[in-house]
Structures are given as structure tokens and as C-alpha cells.
Amino acid sequence: MLMWVLMTSVLLSCRKKDNPTPSLSPAETYANRLVGTWDVDSLTYSASVAVLGQTIPIQGGASQAGYIAFEKTPSRSVNYDIKFRPSLPPTIPFPLDTVRLLGRGTWVNTVDTITLTDTSNQVYKFKVLFNGTNTQQLKTVVNYDGGTLGLVPVTLEMTLGRR
């Protein structure tokens, strides 16, 4: 009887090795984790602008600043709406408009980056700072059209929470 139990367990273990379950790459595992809608729970921003020959730093934060929705079937589509109004130091004598990333398009990822390409071919590349099941932390640089200030590179760090 003991011999029969041993032979059965050996045969069953051999069958599992003959038909291994394919494993996903780390990037594909991350892509599967991203699928769904994520709220921008918090966002910090930093930039510098030149006003009258003086470089002025702009820094601040916002909460509940929008969302990003990733879909994977039938293709990798994304739609997003992220916006905030920067707080300006008193040394900047004019207001800036709301900074807004709004669009829909496609997305690709690696283990540590997410790249969004919208329908007008605008590309946003995010560095993944933290990759959790219900929390993501991302960092990117976007160019803001500051009118007379020109294009201003703005660094964004966002904490996303799964909706």
C-alpha cells in the first residue's frame, strides 16, 4: 500500500513538470496590476520660472487632483484628467492658469516606467517610485505653457489610490 501511494505521488508530480504553467514577466504582472481606475490622491509639483532676470521657485501640492484609468482589453487604452492650480509666490505679479493633463490614448509599461501616448501624440513618461496593489507613486516632468514665461518644465510626483 505504501508503495502504491509513493508511485502515485511520483507520477502526479511528474505530470505537473511536463505541463508547466507559463509565468508572466515582471512587466506583464505590473501591467495587470495597473488595470482599473486610479484616483490622484495627492500631487506635489515643483518648477522654476525667470521673472525680470530672477529665478523664482514654485512648489506646492494638491489633493484629489484627478484620475488615470488603464484598460487592457482589447488593447491598452488609457484616459486621464489630472489638474491643479499652482500657488505662486508674491514675487510673481501675474496668475498662472490651471496645469492640466487631459486626454485618452494608449499606454505601455516596463517594471519601472509607464508611458502614455494620447491621440494627439503627446507623450508622458512616468517613473514608478512605488508599485503596490492599491497604491502607486509616479514621477514625471511635463512642459507647461506659461505664456510670456515660455515653456516651463514642471516636476510632478503623484500618489494614486485604486478606486
N, C-alpha and C positions, 0 to 999 in steps of 0.2 A: 504494500500500500504506500509506504513512504517513497519507494522507487517511482511509483506512478505519479505522485504529487511533484516530485523533483523533475521528472521528464516533462510534465505538463507546464510547469513554470518556465523551464528552459525553452520549450517550443513557443510559448506565448511571448517571452522576451525577445526571441529571435524574430518573430513576426513584426514587432514594433520597430526593430532596427532595419528590417527590409523595406518598410514603408515609413520613412521618417517624415514628420510634419515639417513643411517648409517654414523657415523662420524669416521674419521681416527684418529688413535692415534698420539700423537705428533711426535713419532719416524717415523711413516709411512709418515706423512706430510713432515718431513725433508728429508726422502729418495726420495720422489717425487721431491722435490726441487733440490736435488743433480744431478738428471739425466741430462746428457749432458756433454759437454767438457768444462773444466776449464783450463785456462792458469795460470801458476805460474808467476804472475806479479812481485812479489818481494819475496825474501827469505833472512832471516838472519840466521847465524849459529854461534855456539859457542862450544868450546871444550877446553880441556887441555891435553897437552902431557908432558911426562917426558923425558928430554934430559940431559944426563950427571948429573943425580941427581937433576935437577932443573925442577920445574913445570912451563910450559910456556902456557899462554892462547892464544887461536886462536879465533878470532872473525872477522866477516865481513858480507858482503851481496852480493846479486846478483839480477839482474833483468832479466826478460824473461828467466826463468830457466826451462822451460818445460811445461808439461801439465798432467792432470789426466782426463780420460774420463769414466764416470759412465753410464752403461746401466742397464735397469731394466726388459726388456723382451727379451726372455722368462725367463731368470734368471738374477741374479745380477752379471753382469760381469764388469770388470774394466781393463783398460790398462793405463799405465803411463810411463813417461820418464821425470825424474827430475834430473838435473845435474848442478854442479857448480865446479869451481876450487878455492880452498881456498887460500886466501892471507896469507902468513906466515911471522911472524916477522923475522928480520935479525938474531936472535939468533938460528934459526933452520937452520942448514947448508945444508939441502938437500930438494929437492922439494917433494911435495905430489902429487899424481895423482888426477884426477877429481873424486869428490864424485858423484856417480850416483845411482839412484833408477830407475830401468828399469824392466818392467815386465807386465804380464797380469795375471788375476786370478778372484777372487770373492771378494765381499765386503758385509759387514753388518754394521748396524749403530744403535745407540741409539740417544737420543736427543742431547747428548753432546760428542759422540765419533764416529769415523769411523774406522773400521778395514779392512785392505786389506790383503788378503792371496793370494800370487802368486802361479803359477803352481809348483814351487819348494818348496812349503810350507814355504816360507819366510813370516813372519807376520809383518805388520806395523800398529801400533795403533796410531791414531791421536786424540788429544783432540781438540774439537771445541771451539775456542775462540770467534768467531763471525759468526753468521749464517744469512746471508742476501740473498735476491733473486738473486742478481748479484755479490755478493762478499762473500767469505768465508775466514776466518782466522783459520789456523790449526797449531798445535804444535805437534812435535813428537821427539823421540830420536832414532837415527839409529847408528848401530855399523859400523865403517869404519875400514877396514883392512889397518893399517898404516905400514905394513911390519915389520921392526925392532922395530917400536913403539908398535906393538901389536894391539889389537882391541881398537879403540878409540871411546867412546860414543860421538856422535855429536848431539847437540840440534838444531832442525830446527824449525823456525816459518815461515809460508808461507802465503801470501795473494794471493788468487785465484780470478780471474775475469772470468765471464762467456764469452765464445767465441761466 
